[in-house]
Amino acid sequence: MKKIMMLAVMVAGWGAAAKDWPEYAGSPCKNLVAEASNLPDSFGPGEKDSMKGEIIAGTGSNVLWGVRTSSLTYPSPTIVGDKIFTGGKEAGLGIFKCLDARNGKVLWQYAEPFRKFPDRIDGDWKYMLGHITPNLGICATATFSDGRLFVVNHRAEVVCFDAAGGAEPFVAPQPSETKPKKGEKPQPPPATPADVRGPKILWKFDLWEHGIRPSDACDGSPLVDGDFVYVNTSNGTDRDAQVAFYDDRKTPAPDAPNLIVLDKKTGRLLATDDEKRIGPNIMHGEWSTPSLGVVNGKKLVFYGAGDGCCYAFEALTAASDKPAKLKTVWWCDCNPPEYRVAVSNLNWAALYSLGDKRLKRSFNKTNDSQYVGTSEIIGCPVFLNNRVYVAIGRDPEHGHGRGALWCLDATKTGDITQSGKIWCYQGLDRTLATPAIRDGLLYIGDVAGRVHCLEADTGKVVWVHETGTDAWSSTLLADGKLFFPTLKHLWVLAAGREAKVLSQITLGAPMYATPVAVGETLYINSRNYLWAVRK
């Protein structure tokens, strides 16, 4: 009885000190720091009731609730008030849900079958998007603004939902015919309760119909600035991992936009980037989320591109009748010169391909962090105090290799590869991660499962922690703690100049999503479950 009374008091005061988390990394600057407090150092996940799709009450410790959200989850949750928004997949369907943050109950749900994309493209090149998206579902984290949700779905569409959901009951559509991945034993999802409502879609923008050809996944979370929605298009090119030597095919849509701006209310295309260097030089895909900052009184949008360069564009200030062009302010090649060294007479695309450990004659068969080669940018550029912090990385399926983390002077213009470099740290592996910066220290994880702590001003290494397991997500800094998911454990480390492990938690499945903390609650995804963790 005492426990029930305590829970009732806690839920009643749910939103008292909470701050929303309306987008990936919580804010437009994308610094992965949450203003949370009183978070537990550890928790016990509890036992799962697979029939109900929930954690059995009383079996966990420091767990408010836990629920199954999908069969595979890549996005981080978006949290506004007492609602949680998250995407994923079920067999034959990409899904997006709105949950009650107080108990994990589904309030409304969207689902659509996977789109049939062509198997061949640009002559006789294999085009894998239609084969890969059913294994991923919705990958992009949703962004909330003024009662609306913006998300890039599994069908190469930007979708605007009414955050309140629809009025009619949810009806599941007929799923696509999909084959499970090798070794995967998909479990049927729990039945959808009768009181779950369907979505209310306000508008859609079709990337495919606008000549964009995404590679592997439709990713990159929208960035909202006033009435403008910035979206990374995920334009790219396939690299066939099954070829014997290398694959140097060209970008199918080199002239397609890399970054677009849509009208928040209507979905009308307002602007595209003006950068012609990116398209022909995309290594594989463009999956980085843009960030925003004010430099010398002017708003700039920072974008990590598929050519391995970071760009700054002037933000849109007004809408015109015809789509405008975003002006490039500066760019920086984030691959150090030695990473682009030519071997024999091979071109850059062939060299990139040979950095994939899966190729039969790969140059990266040792699969270690010493391999030197090119990478694109997948994590978000972080803007802080007129500086941009950005790292290079690759799809973790390509294996390990040398990465690079840059600190750039955002006040420069033109080619700032030399003039804008404040420091560059090359002691990390390839990474998908977005940095977290506070109290003069920067924290970032890498694909090899290491957490690096550096001085933000100098790039000097303070400490490195080895987890021994690959990692696909970023570190969240909250309440003086670092929460770092790997494919085996959630690590909780103490922030600060001393490397200290607080706990190592097993959730029973890999983790691909970056954690979120709001108020006094930590939200952590495994492959298919979401936990609300609270003292």
N, C-alpha and C positions, 0 to 999 in steps of 0.2 A: 504493500500500500504506500509505503514511504517513497519508493522509487517512482510510482505512478504520479504522486503529488509533485515530486521534484520535476518530472518530465513536463507536467502540465504547466508549472510555473515557467519553465524554460521556454516552452513553445509560445506561451502567452506574451512573453517579452521578446519575441523573435527578432523584430527589426529595430530594436531600440538603439543599438550601437553599430548596426551593419552598414557597410558601404557597398553599393552595387558594383558588379563586375560585368559591364555591358558589352565587352568586346575581348578579343584575344589580347592577353597581357594587361587588361584592365583599363588602359588609357591610350590615347593616340600616340604618345611618345614611345610606347611599347616596352618601357622598363618593367621587368617582371618582378615588381615589388608590390605586395598587398599590405594595406593598412589594417591588419588584423591583430588580435590580441588573445592571450589566454589559450592558445592552441596547445593541445597535448603533445608531448614528446614522442608518444607511441600510442598504438591502439591495437586491439585484437579484432580482426575482421569478422569473426563469428562463423556460424554454420549456415549454409545455403539450403533453402527449400526450393528445389528446382521446379516443382510443380507450380508453386505460387510465384516464382521468380523474385524472391526476396530473402533477406537475411533473417533468420529465426530470432525473434526478440529474446534478449537475455543471454544469447550465446556469445556476444562480442563484448569488448570493453572499450569505453570511450567512443561508442558508435551510436548515433541517434537513430539512423536507419541505413539500410542498404537495399538496392533494388537492381534487378536485371534491366538494362536499358536497350540492349541489342545483342546480336551475335558477334559484332565487332565494332569497336569504338576507337576512332582516331581523334575527333575534335575534343577540345576542352569545353566544359560547360560554360554557358553564359548565364549570369544570375542578376536578376533585377527584382527588387522587392522580395516577395515570397514565391517567385517563380524561377524555375531552372529550364534552360533550353539546350538541347543536345541532339546530335545526329548520329547516324550509324547505318547498319544494314541488317536485314533479315534475308532469308533465302529468296532471291528473286526480286527483292525490293530495297530501295534506299528509303530510309525513314528519318523523321525529325519529330521530336517530342517536346511537349511542355509539361514539366513536373511541378508538383507542389513542394516547395523547399522545406516545408515543415514535416513532411512524412514520405516524400518520394512518390506519391500517387500521381498517375498520368491524368492530366486535365484535358489536353487535346493532342492530336497526332496527325502527322502528314505521312503519306507513303505513295511512292510511284514506282513502277517497274523500271528496269534499266533500259536505256535507249539502245537501239541497234545502230551502231556506227559501222562504216565500211571496214572490211577486212584488209583491203588493199588501198593504197593511196599513192599519188604522185608516181604514176607508172605502175611498177610491180612491187613497190616496197610494202612489206607487211605493216599493218596499222593495228596496234594492240589495244587501243583505248577501250573498245567494246568488250575485250576479253578481260581486261584488268579491273575496270570499274565494278563489276559484280563481286569481286573479291575485296573491295574497299568500302563501298557505300558512300555516304556523305562524309567527306573528310574535313571540310572547312568549318571552323568555329563561327557561329552566328554573331552578328552585331546588332545591338538594340539601340534605337533612337526614336523618341517621340511616339511611343506606342507601336512602333514597327520593328520587324526583324528582317535582316538582310543576310542571306546565305547563298553560297554557290553550291548547287546540288550535284548529284551524280549524273545528271543528264546534260551537263555543260550549259546550265541556265542559272542566271542570277534571279533568285526568288525573293519577293517582298511579301511577308506575312503580316497580318494583323496579330499583334502579340496576345490579344484577348482570345484568339481562336474563333472558330465558326460556331454556329448555333445548332447545326445538324449533327446527329450521331456519326462517329467514325465508321466508315465502311472500307475495309481493306480491298485494294484493287487486285486484279489477277496478276500474280507475279510473273516475271520473266522466267524462261527456262534457263537455269544456270547449273553448272557442274561444280561441286565442292572442290576446294583446293586439295591437292594430294595430302593425305593424312588427316584431313579435317573431318570431324564427325559432328555435323551441325545438329544442335538440339532444337526441336520445335519451340517457338516462343510460347509463353503462357497466353491463354486466351485473353483477348482485349475485353476489359469490363464494359458493360452495356452503357455506363454513364460517361464514357470517354467521347469527347466531341471531335469532329474533323477540323481541318484548318480553314482559315479564310485567307485566300491568296489575293493580294491587291494588284500585283503585276509581276510579269516575268520578262527577262531579257535573255534572248537566245544567243549565246556566244558562237555556236556553230554556224548559225544562219548569217552571222556577221563575218564569216571567213576565218574564224579562229580555229586552230587545230590543236587542242590540248594533248599533252603527252602524259600517259599513265593515269593521272588523276586530275580531277577538277578541284583545285585547292586554292589556298590564299584567301584569308578572311577579309571581308569588306572593311574599309575605313570610311567613317562618316565625318564630314566637316560641314556643319550647317545643313544646307539643302543638297549637298553634293555627296555621292557615294563613289568612292574610289575602289576599283576591283582589279586585282591581278588576273590576267586572262588564262594563265597556265599554258599559253602557247608553247609548243616545243617540237621535238622530233624523237622518234623511237630509236633506241640503240639495241640491237639484237644480241642478247647475251649468249645465244647458242652458236654464234658463228665461230669459226676456228681461229681467225686472226684478228680482224678488226672490222668495224662497221662505220664508214664515214659518210653515210647518207646526209643529204642536205635538209634544212628545215622545210617542211612542206608548205608553210605559209610565212615566208620571211618578211612579208610586208604587213602582216596582221599586227594590230596594236598589242602592246605588252601590258599597258595600264590604261584603263578606261575610266571615265567619269559619267555617272548616271544621275538623272534627276531623282531625288529621294521620293517624290510624290507620284511620279508617273512612270519612271523607268526609262525615260527618253535619253538617248545618247547625247551627252553634252560636250565631251572632249576625249581625245586620245593623246598618248605621248607622241613626241616628235622625233624620237630617237631611232635613227635608221641603222645604227651600228649593231643593235641587239639582235634583230631577227636572223640575219645570215650567220651569226656567230653563237646561236644558242647551242649549248653543249648537249643538253638533254631536255630539261623542262624548266618552267618558271613557276615556283611554288611559294615564293616569299610573300609575306603580308606587308604592305606599305605602312610607313609611320609618318608622323606629322610633327613639325616644330616651327617656331618663329625665330628667324635669324635676321638681325638688323631691321626689325620691324616688318619683315615680310614672311608670310607663311610659305614653307617649303614642304614638299612631299618627298620622302626618301624611299628608294625602291631598290631592292636587291635583285639583280637580273640573272637570267640564265646564261649570260655570256661571262659570268664571273665578276662583273663590275657593279659597283654601287652608284646610283644616280640620284641627283636632287633635281626636282622639277618645281617650277613656280606653281603654287596652288591656284586653282580656278577662283576667280573673284566674282564673276557674273555669268549667267547663261545667255547664249545667243541663239539665233534661229537655226544656225547650222553648227555641226560639231566643230569645236575649236581645237587647237594644238597646244598641249602643255609645253612650255619652254624649258629646255634643259639648262640648268644653272651650272652644275658641275658633274663630273664623273670620276671614278677612281677604279683602276684595275686592281682587284683584291687578290689576284694570284701573283705572288712574288715572281720576279723574272725567271728564277731558276726552276719554277714549277712549269714554265712554258718552254723549256729547252727542247729543241727538235732532236729526234733520233732518226738517223739516216735521212731519207727523203719523205718521211711520213708527214701528213698535214696535221693540223691541230685536232681535227675531229677523230682521226685515227688514233692519235696519242691519248685522247680522252677515253676512247673506247677500250684501249689496252690497259687502262687503270682499273677496269672491272675484273675482279678476281675470278668471275665465272667463265670468262673466255678461255678456250682451250689453250691458247698460246698467250695468255695474259702476261703483261710485264709485272703484275702484282700478285703472283702466286704465293709469295711469302705472307701476304695479307697482314702486314704489320704497320705500325704507325710511322715507319721510316720511309715508306714508299712516297716518292715525290712526283706529283702530277697535278693537273688542273682540276678545279672544282667550280661549281656554280654557287649561288647564294640561296639558301633555303630558309634559314632563320631570319627573324625580323631585324632590320637596322634599328638601333635604339638611339633616340635623341636625348641628350642631357647636357645642359650648360654649354651650348654652341659646339658640342662634339657629337659625332656619330660613331657608335660602336657596332661593328658588323663582322661576321665570320663566314668563311666559305665551307661548303660541305657537299656531300652527294648522297643519293639513295643508299641507305645502309646495306642493301643487298649487293652493292658493288664492293663491299669490304672496307678494310681500314686503309688509311693513308694520311699523309701529312696535311694538316689544316693550317689555317692562318686567321688570326683575329686582329682587326684593325681598329685603331682610334684615329678618327679623321677630324680635321678642322672644318666645320660646316660653314664658316664664313668665307671660304675661298670660292673662286669661280674657275670655269674651264676644266682642263685636264689637271686634276689635283693628285694624281698618283704619286708624284714626288712632293709637290708644294704643300699638299694637305695632310701628309702623313705625320702624325704626332708620335705614334709608335705602332709596331706590328709584332705580335707574339706568335711564334711558329712552333710552340711546344705542345700544341694540342692536336688531336686527331681530327679528321673530317667531322663536321658537326651540323646538326639540324637546329641547334639551340639558339634561343634568344637570350642575351645576357641579362643579368639582374645586378643593379648597381646601388649601393647605399653606403654611407659613412666612409667614402673614399675607397671602397673595395668593390671589385667586380667579380662575379661568379658566373661560370659557364660550364656546362657539361659537354662531353663529346661522344661520338659514336662508340668509342672503345670503353665507355663507362667510367671515364675519369671526370672528377669535378676539379676545376682550376679556380683558384682564388688569386687575383692579381691586384696590384695597386692601380686604381682607375686613372690616375694622372700620369703614371710612368710606364705601365705595363710590366713592372717588376713582379716576379712570381713570389707569392706569400706562402702558398702551400698547394699541393695536388693530392687528392684522395682517389685511390684506386678501388673500384667496386668489383672488378673482375668479370663484369657482364656487359654486353652491348646495351646501348641506350638510344631511344628514338625520340626523346622529348627534352624539355628544358627544366632547369631548376627554378622553383618558385621560392622567393625570399619573403618570409612573413614571420612576424613575432620573434625576430632574432634567430630564426631557424631556416635551413635550406631543405626543401622537399624535392628529392630527385628520384623519379621512377626509372627503373631499368626493366629489362625483359624478365628478370627474376624477382627483384625485391624493390620495395620503396625504401630509400635511404633517407633518414632524417639526420642532418648534420647541424652543428652549431655554427652560426655566422660569426665572423670575426677573424682575428689574426692567428688563432690557434685551431688546427684541424682536430675536430672532436666529433665522434660518432655518437648520436643520442639513441638511435634505434635502427633496426633493420627488419622490415616487415614483409611477410609473404602473403600475397593476395590470392594465390592459386592460379594466376594467369598472367601473361605478359601485360605491360603497361605501355601505351603509345601516346597518351594524352598528358599534357602539362596540368598539374594540380591547380586548384583555385582556392583562395581563402577569402571569406567574407565575414565580418564581425568576429565571432569566436568559433567559427565552423570552417573546417577544411573539407573540400570536396575532391575526391580522388577517384579516377576511373581505372579499372582494370580493362582487360579486353572486352568484357561484357557486363560488368557490374559498376554501379556508382555508389560510393559510400559518402554519407554525411558524418564527419568525425568531429566530436565535441566532448569536452570534459564533462 
